[in-house]
Amino acid sequence: MPLWAFVAGGIAAAIFAGSGWGRLRRVPVRPWRFGPGAGVLTFVLAVLAGAVAGGVVAVVMGIDPADSPTLGELLPVMLASWGGQLAAACCLPWVRAVVDPPMPGDTRRMPRRGVVCPDRRHSRLYAGLVGLVGLLLFWPMTLAAAGIAGMLWQSLTGDPPSTMAHELLRQFEAEPSTAIRLGMAASVIVFPAVIEEILYRGLLQESFRRAKLFSCGAPWQSVVLASLVFTAMHVGAVDPHGLAGLFVLSLGFGWAYAKTGRLTASITMHMVFNAGNLVFVM
């Protein structure tokens, strides 16, 4: 890792801490309600549905994960997995009806804006700009965290860290077909950013904040908890030193969502980051 990456990461961290942008005192509330139990259960169902859908497609196609499948073989499996996750996430209203049954006189309808639950969120345009500015700050911090973890990993094991810490990026680099590379690039830029932010920020992080069990209702604590789960779910696909950078990046995603109250902010950050990584590989 070049020296400038550590310097840029330190400068970005100082700007983020000194500007006051990191303060999350009052989180904008989305104008609809769900209990933390329904949110966490829907998240778990989505993860399981994605694993089952991807596994079924792999079996049908005769793909053995132990044989290091090619990028062309992985694409339909990943699309099926993302589709299963999104379909399960859309079941939140039904999960909510089971976990949190309606009380007498509760119609379970969406409250009108400004009546039951006031909408204090910023506009989508503002949220997108926050996402872009946030990525300018968190990307250098991500590189610096991964670099420090890489040096620690090398000092402990003697093995130099890989410049591409994600297994998918290494397969992307080795893929000879331009058409498959473009198809995978378009998919990786869009689908993980949208679906993972719905699951980890819209459901899990928001459920942690509303539960007030581990996070005490504090926005930053819920951001950290959701980021720990997000990082843990990438174990095996990301090298150990890359997990440190991924955790810092996830903190940025969670901060952007909590700051604006809109998934537009974290999705924008996620999409641009994925696109930047693929451009680097290509």
N, C-alpha and C positions, 0 to 999 in steps of 0.2 A: 504494500500500500504506500503510495507516494506521500511525502511529507505534507504537500498542499491539501490532501484530503483531511488530515487531522486538524490542520489549521482552519480549513473551511468549516469543519464540524464544530470546532470550538467557538468560532465566530458566530455561527448560526445558533448554537445553544445560548450564547451570551445575548444575542439579539432577542431570541424568543423569551428568555427569562427577564431581560431588562425592559422589554417593551410593554409588559403587562398583558400580552396576548394569551399567556398561559393561564390566566385567571378564569376560573369557571364558577363564578359565584351563583349565577342564576341561569339555569339551563332552560332554553326555550322549549316549551311543551308542545308536542304534536296534538292536534285537535281530535284525538280519538284515544280510547282507553283499552288496556288489557292488563291483566294481573301478571305479576312476575312468574307465577307458576305456569300459566299458559304460555308465556314467552319462552321460558326455558324448555318446556316440554316440546313445543313446536320446533325449537332449535335442535333438540335431540332427535326428533322424528325426521327432520330434514337431513341431518348427517347420516342417519341410518338409511333413509330412502336413497340418498346419493350413492352410498356404498353398495346397496342391493342392486340398483339400476345399472351401475357400472359393472358390477360382477356378472349380472345376467348377460349383458352385451359381450363381455369378455368370453364367457362360456360359449355363447352362440357362435362367436367368431373363432373360437378355438385358440384364444390367446392365453398363454401362460406367463404371468408376471415374472416368474423366475428366469424366463428366457430372454429378458431385456427386449421387450417389444419395440418396434420402430415407431417413429412419430406418426406415420400413417395408420398404424394399428391403434395407437393410443387415442387419436382424435375422436373416433366414434364412442369409445369408452368414456372419455372425459365429457363429451357432449351429453351422453346418457346420464352420467352422474350429476352434472349441473342441472339437467332437466328434472331429475328426481328431487333434488334439493329445492328447486324453485316450486315444484308442484306441492311438496310438503309444506313449504312456508306459506303457500296460499291457503292452507287449511287452518290458519290461525283462528278465524271466527268459529269454526266447529270445535277446535280444541278448547277455546275459551268457553264455549257453551257447556262443555263437559267439566272442565276444571273449575270454572267459576260460574255456576248456574245462575240464571237471572233471579232476582228477588221479585216479590210481588209488585206489579206496577212498572217494572223495568222492561222496556221494549227492546233494549239492546240496539237501538238505532244510533247511528253516528250523530253526536251532538252538533248542532249548528254552530258555526264559527262565532265566537264572541258571546255565546249564550251559556252553555254548560262548562265548556273548557276553552278559554280564550286562546287564540292562536297567536303566540308571541314569536313565532319563527321569522327569520329573515327571508327575503326573497330568494328564489332559486339562482338568480343571476349573482346576487351577493354571495350565496353559498359556494357557487362555482369559483368565484374569485378568491374566496377564503381558502378553498382547496388548492388552488394554484400557488398562492403565496405560502400556504402551509407546506407544500411540497418543496418549495425553494429552501425552506428552513430545515425540514426533516430529512430530506435526501442527503445533505452533507453529514448530518448527525448519524444517519443510518450507515453511511460508508465509514465514518470514524469508529462507530461501535463495532462494526464487522472487522475493521482493521485491528483494533485493540484485541478483540476476541481471537483473531487469527494469529496474532503474535503470541498470545497466551497458549493457544493450541499448539503452535510450533515449539514453544519452549517446553511443553509437557510431553509431546509425542515425538518431536524431531521431524515431523512431516510438514512441509510448507503448505499453507492453505491454498485451495483452488481459487482462481480468479472468478470462476462462475460457481457459486455455492448452491445453485438449484439444479436438480437432476434434469428437469425439463429443458433448461437452457442448454445443458450439455448435449441432450438429444437433438435439440433444435439446431445446434451448430453442426452436428454430424449428419443431418438429413440432406441427401443430395438433391431431392426433388424440390424445385422452386415452388410448384403449385401446392404441395403439401405444407411447405414452410409458410406460404402466404395464408393458407386456410387456417393453420394452427395459430399464426400470429393474430389474425382477425378474431379468432375465438378467444384466445388468451387475453387479449386486450379488453374485450367487452364482458364476457360471461363471468369470469371470476370476480371482476371488480363489482359488478352489479349484485351477483348472488351472495358473495361473501360479505359484502357490506350490509345487505339485508339481514343476513343471519347473525353476524358477529356484532354489528353495531345496532341495527334496528331492533333485533330481538334480544340477544344475549346482554349486551351492554345496558340497554334500556331496562331489561328485567333486573339486572343487578342493582341499578340505581333505584328502581321502584321497590325492590325487596327490602332494602335498608338492613339486611342481615349481616353481610360481610362488608359492604361499602358504607353503611350508616347513611345512605342517601347522598354521599359526597360524590360529585361528578368525577373527579380524578381517580378516586378509588375504584369506581366502576369501570373506568377506562383501563386501568391497570389490570383488573381482574379479567376483563374480556380479552385484553392483549395477551395475557398469559395462556388463556385457552387457545387463542388464535395461533400463537407460536407453538404450543404443544401439538396442535393438529397438523403441523407441518414437519414434525420430527420424522425422519426417514427420507423425506423428499428434499430437505435442505441440510447442508453440511452443518456440523455443530457451531462453527464460528459464524456461519450465516444466520443462525437463529438469533444471535444477539442483535444483529442489524435488523432482522425481521421484527423483533419485539419493539425496537425503537420506532420503526416505521409504523407498526400497528398503533403505537401510542399516538402518532400523528393522525392516523385515520380516526381514532376514537376522539381525539381532541377536536378535530374539524367537525365531526358530527355533533358533539356536545356543544360546541361554540355556536353553531348555527341552528341546530334542531332539525337539520335536513340531511338526508343521505346524499343529496347532490354534492355536498362538499367532500365527503369521504370517497364517494364513487369517482369524482373527478381526480382526486389525488391518486387513487388506486389505478385508474385507467392510464393516466399519464406516466406513472411509474412503470407499469407493465410495458407500455409502448417504448419507453426509454431503454429498458433492459433488452428488449428484442432488437431495437436499433443498434445497440452496442454489440450484440452477438452477430448481427448481419454485417 
